[in-house]
Amino acid sequence: MLSHIIARLNELFITDQLTDKDLVNYLYTIRDKVNENQRVMHQIENNSPEQALLGDFAGAVDEAVMNSGEAHQNQMTQYLNNPALAAKFQRLVFDLLLAKGA
């Protein structure tokens, strides 16, 4: 299933500087942002895919793309401008990588 998703993403994006994980992580980020939209989730849960796609879904994806970019920009700015925050975030990343090996 994941290989099929990656193949579809590779058809959509210019991937010269993107790894498969970059593509999949971005897809999951947008999925999670759309999932926060209760109206769209209600439409998805209560309609056929064809009907749900005619509702607010496309706009919700557009909004998720914009909002996720703004959120990542905000976090990046905070990280780059606050050495104490950066050190704590680095430790969090380290802990996650260490847990992955466990």
Backbone hydrogen bonds in HBPLUS format (Angstrom, degrees):
<---DONOR---> <-ACCEPTOR-->    atom                        ^
c    i                          cat <-CA-CA->   ^        H-A-AA   ^      H-
h    n   atom  resd res      DA  || num        DHA   H-A  angle D-A-AA Bond
n    s   type  num  typ     dist DA aas  dist angle  dist       angle   num
A0004-HIS N   A0001-MET O   3.11 MM   3  5.15 122.1  2.46  95.7 110.2     1
A0005-ILE N   A0001-MET O   3.05 MM   4  6.43 153.4  2.12 149.8 157.1     2
A0006-ILE N   A0002-LEU O   2.91 MM   4  6.18 163.6  1.93 155.3 159.5     3
A0007-ALA N   A0003-SER O   2.97 MM   4  6.12 154.6  2.03 140.6 147.6     4
A0008-ARG N   A0004-HIS O   3.01 MM   4  6.28 156.6  2.07 145.6 151.7     5
A0009-LEU N   A0005-ILE O   2.88 MM   4  6.17 155.7  1.94 151.2 158.4     6
A0010-ASN N   A0006-ILE O   2.86 MM   4  6.05 156.1  1.92 150.4 156.9     7
A0011-GLU N   A0007-ALA O   3.13 MM   4  6.39 136.4  2.33 139.3 150.1     8
A0011-GLU N   A0008-ARG O   3.22 MM   3  5.16 129.8  2.49  92.4 105.3     9
A0012-LEU N   A0009-LEU O   2.99 MM   3  5.09 133.2  2.21  98.5 111.8    10
A0013-PHE N   A0009-LEU O   3.02 MM   4  6.22 164.1  2.04 166.3 167.7    11
A0018-LEU N   A0015-THR O   3.13 MM   3  4.83 168.1  2.14 104.9 108.4    12
A0022-ASP N   A0019-THR O   3.06 MM   3  5.01 117.2  2.47  93.3 108.6    13
A0023-LEU N   A0019-THR O   3.12 MM   4  6.50 160.8  2.15 153.8 157.2    14
A0024-VAL N   A0020-ASP O   2.96 MM   4  6.23 166.4  1.98 154.1 157.6    15
A0025-ASN N   A0021-LYS O   2.80 MM   4  5.79 166.2  1.82 151.2 155.9    16
A0026-TYR N   A0022-ASP O   3.06 MM   4  6.15 155.8  2.12 144.6 150.9    17
A0027-LEU N   A0023-LEU O   3.08 MM   4  6.33 159.5  2.12 146.5 152.1    18
A0028-TYR N   A0024-VAL O   2.91 MM   4  6.20 162.5  1.94 155.4 159.7    19
A0029-THR N   A0025-ASN O   2.89 MM   4  6.09 152.0  1.97 144.8 152.8    20
A0030-ILE N   A0026-TYR O   2.99 MM   4  6.27 163.3  2.01 154.8 158.0    21
A0031-ARG N   A0027-LEU O   2.87 MM   4  6.09 161.2  1.91 150.6 156.8    22
A0032-ASP N   A0028-TYR O   2.87 MM   4  6.03 161.6  1.90 148.9 153.4    23
A0033-LYS N   A0029-THR O   3.01 MM   4  6.27 150.7  2.09 145.0 152.9    24
A0034-VAL N   A0030-ILE O   2.93 MM   4  6.17 163.4  1.96 156.5 160.4    25
A0035-ASN N   A0031-ARG O   2.88 MM   4  6.08 150.8  1.97 146.6 155.7    26
A0036-GLU N   A0033-LYS O   3.11 MM   3  5.30 145.3  2.24 101.4 111.3    27
A0037-ASN N   A0034-VAL O   2.91 MM   3  5.38 157.7  1.96 115.6 122.9    28
A0041-MET N   A0037-ASN O   2.98 MM   4  6.22 164.1  2.00 157.1 162.4    29
A0042-HIS N   A0038-GLN O   2.89 MM   4  6.00 151.1  1.97 144.7 152.1    30
A0043-GLN N   A0039-ARG O   3.02 MM   4  6.35 152.6  2.10 144.3 151.8    31
A0044-ILE N   A0040-VAL O   2.86 MM   4  6.17 156.4  1.92 152.9 159.4    32
A0045-GLU N   A0041-MET O   2.92 MM   4  6.04 160.9  1.95 147.6 152.7    33
A0046-ASN N   A0042-HIS O   3.02 MM   4  6.03 134.3  2.24 141.4 152.2    34
A0052-ALA N   A0048-SER O   2.85 MM   4  6.07 170.2  1.86 165.3 168.2    35
A0053-LEU N   A0049-PRO O   2.92 MM   4  6.02 155.8  1.98 149.5 155.3    36
A0054-LEU N   A0051-GLN O   3.05 MM   3  5.24 139.7  2.21 101.7 113.4    37
A0055-GLY N   A0052-ALA O   3.07 MM   3  5.20 153.8  2.14 104.1 112.4    38
A0060-ALA N   A0056-ASP O   2.99 MM   4  6.15 149.3  2.08 149.7 159.4    39
A0060-ALA N   A0057-PHE O   3.00 MM   3  5.00 115.6  2.43  95.6 112.1    40
A0061-VAL N   A0057-PHE O   2.91 MM   4  6.25 151.0  1.99 156.8 164.8    41
A0062-ASP N   A0058-ALA O   3.00 MM   4  6.31 163.8  2.03 151.6 155.8    42
A0063-GLU N   A0059-GLY O   2.90 MM   4  6.10 161.1  1.94 147.0 152.3    43
A0064-ALA N   A0060-ALA O   2.84 MM   4  5.99 151.0  1.92 141.1 149.6    44
A0065-VAL N   A0061-VAL O   2.90 MM   4  6.16 155.8  1.96 153.2 158.9    45
A0066-MET N   A0062-ASP O   3.08 MM   4  6.40 163.5  2.11 150.6 154.5    46
A0067-ASN N   A0063-GLU O   2.79 MM   4  5.95 170.1  1.80 155.4 158.8    47
A0068-SER N   A0064-ALA O   2.84 MM   4  5.80 156.5  1.89 144.9 151.3    48
A0069-GLY N   A0065-VAL O   3.17 MM   4  6.27 154.5  2.24 140.5 147.1    49
A0070-GLU N   A0066-MET O   3.04 MM   4  6.32 157.3  2.09 149.5 155.7    50
A0071-ALA N   A0067-ASN O   2.85 MM   4  6.02 158.1  1.90 146.9 153.3    51
A0072-HIS N   A0068-SER O   2.90 MM   4  6.06 162.9  1.93 148.5 152.8    52
A0073-GLN N   A0069-GLY O   2.93 MM   4  6.06 154.2  2.00 143.2 150.9    53
A0074-ASN N   A0070-GLU O   2.88 MM   4  6.06 156.9  1.93 147.8 154.1    54
A0075-GLN N   A0071-ALA O   2.95 MM   4  6.21 165.0  1.97 151.0 154.6    55
A0076-MET N   A0072-HIS O   2.82 MM   4  5.94 158.8  1.87 147.3 153.8    56
A0077-THR N   A0073-GLN O   2.91 MM   4  6.05 160.8  1.94 149.2 154.1    57
A0078-GLN N   A0074-ASN O   3.02 MM   4  6.27 164.2  2.04 151.5 155.7    58
A0079-TYR N   A0075-GLN O   2.90 MM   4  6.06 161.7  1.93 149.7 155.2    59
A0080-LEU N   A0076-MET O   2.88 MM   4  6.09 165.2  1.90 154.0 157.4    60
A0081-ASN N   A0077-THR O   2.99 MM   4  6.02 140.6  2.15 145.2 155.2    61
A0086-ALA N   A0082-ASN O   2.85 MM   4  6.12 163.2  1.88 158.0 163.8    62
A0087-ALA N   A0083-PRO O   2.94 MM   4  6.12 157.2  1.99 145.7 150.5    63
A0088-LYS N   A0084-ALA O   3.11 MM   4  6.38 160.3  2.15 147.8 152.7    64
A0089-PHE N   A0085-LEU O   2.83 MM   4  6.04 157.5  1.88 155.9 163.0    65
A0090-GLN N   A0086-ALA O   2.80 MM   4  5.97 158.6  1.85 150.2 156.4    66
A0091-ARG N   A0087-ALA O   3.03 MM   4  6.28 150.9  2.12 140.9 148.3    67
A0092-LEU N   A0088-LYS O   3.00 MM   4  6.29 149.8  2.10 141.6 149.8    68
A0093-VAL N   A0089-PHE O   2.92 MM   4  6.27 159.6  1.96 156.0 160.7    69
A0094-PHE N   A0090-GLN O   2.87 MM   4  6.11 159.4  1.91 147.1 153.5    70
A0095-ASP N   A0091-ARG O   2.79 MM   4  6.04 160.9  1.83 151.4 156.1    71
A0096-LEU N   A0092-LEU O   2.97 MM   4  6.23 155.1  2.03 147.5 154.1    72
A0097-LEU N   A0093-VAL O   2.94 MM   4  6.22 158.8  1.99 152.4 158.1    73
A0098-LEU N   A0094-PHE O   2.84 MM   4  6.08 154.0  1.90 151.6 159.7    74
A0099-ALA N   A0095-ASP O   2.88 MM   4  6.05 154.3  1.95 145.4 152.3    75
A0100-LYS N   A0096-LEU O   2.99 MM   4  6.19 142.1  2.14 140.6 150.6    76
A0101-GLY N   A0098-LEU O   3.22 MM   3  5.45 131.4  2.47  99.6 110.9    77
A0102-ALA N   A0099-ALA O   3.01 MM   3  5.03 142.9  2.15  98.4 109.8    78
